[in-house]
């Protein structure tokens, strides 16, 4: 399931939900809802979110960085 994969990807970064949402540029509550399965984004958005979170892990993003785009 998307929510499980998203949670796992974020856990690997070591970042909180709040910090992950801030870095990737979405509202904290939206991110939390995705991880809890309260709401599910479109397949396109799912793919983009997972790519962004996995990128955080690969880059070792500092907690004060933001992804621009």
Long-range contacts (C-beta under 8 A, 24 or more apart in sequence): 1-37, 2-34, 2-40, 2-41, 2-46, 2-50, 3-34, 3-35, 3-36, 3-37, 3-40, 5-50, 6-34, 6-35, 6-49, 6-50, 6-53, 7-35, 9-50, 9-53, 9-54, 9-57, 10-35, 10-53, 12-57, 13-53, 13-56, 13-57, 13-61, 15-56, 15-63, 19-63, 20-53, 20-56, 22-66, 23-56, 23-61, 23-63, 23-65, 23-66, 23-67, 24-49, 24-52, 24-53, 24-56, 24-67, 25-66, 25-67
